[in-house]
Amino acid sequence: MNLIKSLELIPLFEGLPERQLSDLATIALEKSFKKGVSIFSEGDPGNGFYVVKEGRIKIYKISSEGKEQILHVFGSGEPFGEAPVFEGRRFPAHAEALMDTICIFFPRKSFTELISKNPSLAMNMLGVLSRRLRRFAALVEDLSLKEVPGRLAAYLLYLSETESNPTELSLDMAKGQLAGMLGTIPETLSRILGKLAKQGFIEAAGPKIKIMNRKGLEELADGSKRL
């Protein structure tokens, strides 16, 4: 019953009747991962997908030069590794726990059998995957077209949208990891955060950020203003 209650809170399964949630609970497995532990590696068989119950994970790629590029960071309620479930392929990237994390794992074979009986499951997943695709497209645009201050401003605005108080947020990863996701180095990231604070866009105290000039951040993010 506790697992069913957990599934009810996951947007992927929002609105499903209790019977379908009960079916999902029969195939779901809880898995715990310590901070820094690999959940899967690029090229591993896509034998199922995960939903974060507690904690936070990163999805990343490693370049031929050994440089890490973070693609996504997922928190409570968010699924990851779901694309190979439908494609029947291997995981296209690495996944690692950013903190002690509990995930709910859904084996591919059992889940696809459930989907064949319950098409509404597939429709919910399609909606989540569509939103994921839009976020990924925005990341590609940021990395290819925007300068680093614009990328950082866009990310701070994105984080603020996930908070109950949109003017106060906490960086959800170490600066080195955030720098990797934004396609820069930690020293440059720290310098830009300092400039944002000095020019009154934000107030920063460690990982805590307070947005003081949202309009200014929006202009940096869309490229109409430069730092």
C-alpha positions as a Markdown table, in Angstrom:
| # | Residue | x | y | z |
|---|---|---|---|---|
| 1 | Met | 0.0 | 0.0 | 0.0 |
| 2 | Asn | 2.9 | 2.4 | 0.8 |
| 3 | Leu | 4.3 | 1.8 | -2.7 |
| 4 | Ile | 0.9 | 2.6 | -4.3 |
| 5 | Lys | 0.8 | 5.9 | -2.4 |
| 6 | Ser | 4.3 | 6.7 | -3.7 |
| 7 | Leu | 3.2 | 5.9 | -7.3 |
| 8 | Glu | 0.2 | 8.2 | -6.9 |
| 9 | Leu | 2.6 | 11.2 | -6.4 |
| 10 | Ile | 4.6 | 10.5 | -9.6 |
| 11 | Pro | 3.4 | 12.8 | -12.5 |
| 12 | Leu | 4.1 | 9.9 | -14.9 |
| 13 | Phe | 1.2 | 8.0 | -13.3 |
| 14 | Glu | -1.1 | 10.9 | -12.5 |
| 15 | Gly | -4.8 | 10.2 | -12.8 |
| 16 | Leu | -4.4 | 6.4 | -13.0 |
| 17 | Pro | -7.1 | 4.4 | -11.2 |
| 18 | Glu | -6.0 | 2.4 | -8.1 |
| 19 | Arg | -6.3 | -0.9 | -10.0 |
| 20 | Gln | -3.6 | 0.2 | -12.5 |
| 21 | Leu | -1.5 | 1.6 | -9.7 |
| 22 | Ser | -1.8 | -1.7 | -7.9 |
| 23 | Asp | -0.6 | -3.5 | -11.1 |
| 24 | Leu | 2.4 | -1.2 | -11.3 |
| 25 | Ala | 3.2 | -1.8 | -7.7 |
| 26 | Thr | 3.4 | -5.6 | -8.3 |
| 27 | Ile | 6.3 | -5.1 | -10.8 |
| 28 | Ala | 8.1 | -2.1 | -9.1 |
| 29 | Leu | 11.3 | -2.5 | -7.1 |
| 30 | Glu | 12.8 | 0.0 | -4.7 |
| 31 | Lys | 16.5 | 0.5 | -5.1 |
| 32 | Ser | 18.8 | 2.6 | -3.0 |
| 33 | Phe | 22.0 | 4.3 | -4.2 |
| 34 | Lys | 24.7 | 6.0 | -2.2 |
| 35 | Lys | 26.1 | 9.4 | -3.3 |
| 36 | Gly | 28.5 | 8.9 | -6.2 |
| 37 | Val | 27.3 | 5.4 | -7.1 |
| 38 | Ser | 26.7 | 4.6 | -10.7 |
| 39 | Ile | 23.1 | 3.5 | -11.5 |
| 40 | Phe | 23.9 | 2.5 | -15.1 |
| 41 | Ser | 26.5 | 3.2 | -17.7 |
| 42 | Glu | 26.3 | 4.2 | -21.3 |
| 43 | Gly | 26.0 | 1.0 | -23.3 |
| 44 | Asp | 24.4 | -1.1 | -20.5 |
| 45 | Pro | 21.3 | -3.0 | -21.6 |
| 46 | Gly | 18.1 | -0.9 | -21.2 |
| 47 | Asn | 16.5 | -3.5 | -19.0 |
| 48 | Gly | 14.1 | -1.1 | -17.4 |
| 49 | Phe | 13.6 | 2.5 | -16.3 |
| 50 | Tyr | 13.7 | 4.4 | -13.0 |
| 51 | Val | 11.7 | 7.1 | -11.1 |
| 52 | Val | 13.4 | 9.1 | -8.4 |
| 53 | Lys | 11.6 | 8.7 | -5.1 |
| 54 | Glu | 14.0 | 10.6 | -2.9 |
| 55 | Gly | 17.3 | 12.3 | -3.8 |
| 56 | Arg | 18.8 | 13.5 | -7.1 |
| 57 | Ile | 20.6 | 11.9 | -10.0 |
| 58 | Lys | 22.6 | 13.2 | -13.0 |
| 59 | Ile | 22.6 | 11.9 | -16.6 |
| 60 | Tyr | 25.8 | 12.6 | -18.4 |
| 61 | Lys | 28.1 | 11.7 | -21.3 |
| 62 | Ile | 31.9 | 11.4 | -21.4 |
| 63 | Ser | 33.7 | 12.8 | -24.4 |
| 64 | Ser | 36.6 | 11.1 | -26.1 |
| 65 | Glu | 38.8 | 13.6 | -24.2 |
| 66 | Gly | 37.4 | 12.5 | -20.9 |
| 67 | Lys | 35.3 | 15.6 | -20.4 |
| 68 | Glu | 32.0 | 15.1 | -18.6 |
| 69 | Gln | 28.9 | 16.8 | -20.0 |
| 70 | Ile | 25.8 | 16.7 | -17.8 |
| 71 | Leu | 22.6 | 16.4 | -19.8 |
| 72 | His | 20.0 | 16.3 | -17.1 |
| 73 | Val | 19.6 | 16.4 | -13.4 |
| 74 | Phe | 16.4 | 14.7 | -12.1 |
| 75 | Gly | 14.8 | 14.9 | -8.6 |
| 76 | Ser | 11.8 | 13.5 | -6.8 |
| 77 | Gly | 9.0 | 12.2 | -9.0 |
| 78 | Glu | 11.0 | 12.4 | -12.2 |
| 79 | Pro | 11.7 | 9.3 | -14.5 |
| 80 | Phe | 14.9 | 8.5 | -16.3 |
| 81 | Gly | 16.2 | 5.8 | -18.5 |
| 82 | Glu | 12.8 | 5.4 | -20.1 |
| 83 | Ala | 13.6 | 5.8 | -23.8 |
| 84 | Pro | 15.4 | 2.3 | -24.1 |
| 85 | Val | 12.2 | 0.7 | -22.6 |
| 86 | Phe | 10.4 | 1.6 | -25.8 |
| 87 | Glu | 13.3 | 1.3 | -28.2 |
| 88 | Gly | 14.6 | -2.0 | -26.9 |
| 89 | Arg | 18.1 | -0.5 | -27.0 |
| 90 | Arg | 21.0 | 0.2 | -24.6 |
| 91 | Phe | 21.2 | 3.2 | -22.3 |
| 92 | Pro | 22.6 | 6.1 | -24.3 |
| 93 | Ala | 24.3 | 7.8 | -21.3 |
| 94 | His | 25.5 | 7.4 | -17.7 |
| 95 | Ala | 23.4 | 7.9 | -14.6 |
| 96 | Glu | 24.9 | 8.6 | -11.1 |
| 97 | Ala | 23.4 | 9.5 | -7.7 |
| 98 | Leu | 24.3 | 13.1 | -6.7 |
| 99 | Met | 23.3 | 12.3 | -3.1 |
| 100 | Asp | 21.9 | 9.3 | -1.3 |
| 101 | Thr | 18.9 | 8.4 | -3.5 |
| 102 | Ile | 16.0 | 6.0 | -3.5 |
| 103 | Cys | 14.6 | 5.0 | -6.9 |
| 104 | Ile | 11.7 | 2.9 | -8.1 |
| 105 | Phe | 12.7 | 0.5 | -10.8 |
| 106 | Phe | 10.3 | -0.8 | -13.5 |
| 107 | Pro | 11.7 | -3.9 | -15.4 |
| 108 | Arg | 11.2 | -3.4 | -19.2 |
| 109 | Lys | 9.5 | -6.7 | -20.0 |
| 110 | Ser | 6.9 | -6.5 | -17.2 |
| 111 | Phe | 6.3 | -2.8 | -17.9 |
| 112 | Thr | 5.7 | -3.2 | -21.6 |
| 113 | Glu | 3.3 | -6.1 | -20.9 |
| 114 | Leu | 1.3 | -3.7 | -18.6 |
| 115 | Ile | 1.3 | -1.0 | -21.3 |
| 116 | Ser | -0.2 | -3.4 | -23.8 |
| 117 | Lys | -3.1 | -3.9 | -21.4 |
| 118 | Asn | -3.3 | -0.2 | -20.2 |
| 119 | Pro | -2.8 | 2.3 | -23.1 |
| 120 | Ser | -3.3 | 5.2 | -20.7 |
| 121 | Leu | 0.1 | 4.4 | -19.2 |
| 122 | Ala | 1.7 | 5.0 | -22.6 |
| 123 | Met | -0.2 | 8.3 | -23.1 |
| 124 | Asn | 1.0 | 9.6 | -19.7 |
| 125 | Met | 4.6 | 8.6 | -20.6 |
| 126 | Leu | 4.3 | 10.3 | -24.0 |
| 127 | Gly | 3.4 | 13.6 | -22.3 |
| 128 | Val | 6.4 | 13.4 | -20.0 |
| 129 | Leu | 8.7 | 12.5 | -22.9 |
| 130 | Ser | 7.5 | 15.4 | -24.9 |
| 131 | Arg | 8.3 | 17.8 | -22.1 |
| 132 | Arg | 11.7 | 16.2 | -21.7 |
| 133 | Leu | 12.4 | 16.7 | -25.4 |
| 134 | Arg | 11.5 | 20.4 | -25.2 |
| 135 | Arg | 13.9 | 20.8 | -22.2 |
| 136 | Phe | 16.7 | 18.9 | -24.1 |
| 137 | Ala | 16.2 | 21.1 | -27.2 |
| 138 | Ala | 16.5 | 24.2 | -25.0 |
| 139 | Leu | 19.7 | 22.8 | -23.5 |
| 140 | Val | 21.2 | 22.2 | -26.9 |
| 141 | Glu | 20.2 | 25.8 | -27.9 |
| 142 | Asp | 21.8 | 27.2 | -24.8 |
| 143 | Leu | 25.1 | 25.4 | -25.3 |
| 144 | Ser | 25.3 | 26.2 | -29.0 |
| 145 | Leu | 24.0 | 29.7 | -29.2 |
| 146 | Lys | 24.2 | 31.5 | -25.8 |
| 147 | Glu | 27.2 | 32.8 | -24.0 |
| 148 | Val | 27.9 | 31.3 | -20.5 |
| 149 | Pro | 26.1 | 34.2 | -18.6 |
| 150 | Gly | 23.0 | 33.6 | -20.6 |
| 151 | Arg | 23.1 | 29.8 | -20.0 |
| 152 | Leu | 23.5 | 30.4 | -16.3 |
| 153 | Ala | 20.7 | 33.0 | -16.2 |
| 154 | Ala | 18.4 | 30.5 | -18.0 |
| 155 | Tyr | 19.3 | 27.8 | -15.6 |
| 156 | Leu | 18.7 | 30.0 | -12.5 |
| 157 | Leu | 15.3 | 31.0 | -13.9 |
| 158 | Tyr | 14.4 | 27.3 | -14.6 |
| 159 | Leu | 15.4 | 26.3 | -11.0 |
| 160 | Ser | 13.3 | 29.2 | -9.6 |
| 161 | Glu | 10.2 | 27.8 | -11.4 |
| 162 | Thr | 10.5 | 24.6 | -9.3 |
| 163 | Glu | 10.5 | 26.4 | -6.0 |
| 164 | Ser | 7.5 | 27.5 | -3.9 |
| 165 | Asn | 9.1 | 30.9 | -3.5 |
| 166 | Pro | 10.3 | 31.8 | -7.1 |
| 167 | Thr | 12.8 | 34.4 | -5.8 |
| 168 | Glu | 14.8 | 32.0 | -3.6 |
| 169 | Leu | 16.4 | 28.8 | -4.8 |
| 170 | Ser | 19.3 | 26.4 | -4.0 |
| 171 | Leu | 21.8 | 25.2 | -6.6 |
| 172 | Asp | 21.0 | 21.5 | -6.9 |
| 173 | Met | 24.5 | 20.3 | -7.6 |
| 174 | Ala | 28.1 | 21.2 | -6.9 |
| 175 | Lys | 29.6 | 24.1 | -8.8 |
| 176 | Gly | 31.9 | 21.8 | -10.7 |
| 177 | Gln | 29.0 | 19.7 | -11.9 |
| 178 | Leu | 26.9 | 22.8 | -12.8 |
| 179 | Ala | 29.9 | 24.1 | -14.8 |
| 180 | Gly | 30.0 | 20.9 | -16.7 |
| 181 | Met | 26.3 | 21.0 | -17.5 |
| 182 | Leu | 26.7 | 24.6 | -18.7 |
| 183 | Gly | 29.7 | 23.8 | -20.9 |
| 184 | Thr | 32.2 | 25.9 | -18.9 |
| 185 | Ile | 34.7 | 25.5 | -16.1 |
| 186 | Pro | 34.2 | 26.1 | -12.3 |
| 187 | Glu | 36.4 | 29.2 | -12.2 |
| 188 | Thr | 34.4 | 30.8 | -15.0 |
| 189 | Leu | 31.2 | 29.9 | -13.3 |
| 190 | Ser | 32.3 | 31.4 | -10.0 |
| 191 | Arg | 33.4 | 34.6 | -11.7 |
| 192 | Ile | 30.0 | 35.0 | -13.5 |
| 193 | Leu | 28.1 | 34.3 | -10.3 |
| 194 | Gly | 30.2 | 37.1 | -8.7 |
| 195 | Lys | 29.4 | 39.5 | -11.5 |
| 196 | Leu | 25.7 | 38.7 | -11.2 |
| 197 | Ala | 25.8 | 39.5 | -7.5 |
| 198 | Lys | 27.9 | 42.6 | -8.0 |
| 199 | Gln | 25.5 | 44.0 | -10.6 |
| 200 | Gly | 22.5 | 43.3 | -8.5 |
| 201 | Phe | 20.9 | 40.4 | -10.4 |
| 202 | Ile | 21.2 | 38.0 | -7.5 |
| 203 | Glu | 22.4 | 37.7 | -3.9 |
| 204 | Ala | 24.4 | 34.5 | -3.3 |
| 205 | Ala | 25.4 | 32.7 | -0.1 |
| 206 | Gly | 26.9 | 29.4 | -0.9 |
| 207 | Pro | 24.4 | 27.3 | -2.8 |
| 208 | Lys | 21.6 | 29.7 | -1.8 |
| 209 | Ile | 20.6 | 32.2 | -4.5 |
| 210 | Lys | 18.1 | 35.0 | -4.1 |
| 211 | Ile | 16.9 | 36.6 | -7.4 |
| 212 | Met | 16.9 | 40.4 | -7.1 |
| 213 | Asn | 16.4 | 41.3 | -10.8 |
| 214 | Arg | 14.3 | 38.7 | -12.6 |
| 215 | Lys | 13.7 | 40.9 | -15.6 |
| 216 | Gly | 17.5 | 41.4 | -16.0 |
| 217 | Leu | 18.1 | 37.6 | -15.8 |
| 218 | Glu | 15.4 | 37.1 | -18.4 |
| 219 | Glu | 17.2 | 39.6 | -20.7 |
| 220 | Leu | 20.5 | 37.8 | -20.1 |
| 221 | Ala | 18.8 | 34.4 | -20.9 |
| 222 | Asp | 17.2 | 35.6 | -24.1 |
| 223 | Gly | 20.4 | 37.4 | -25.3 |
| 224 | Ser | 18.9 | 40.9 | -25.3 |
| 225 | Lys | 21.4 | 41.9 | -22.6 |
| 226 | Arg | 25.0 | 41.0 | -22.0 |
| 227 | Leu | 26.8 | 40.8 | -18.7 |
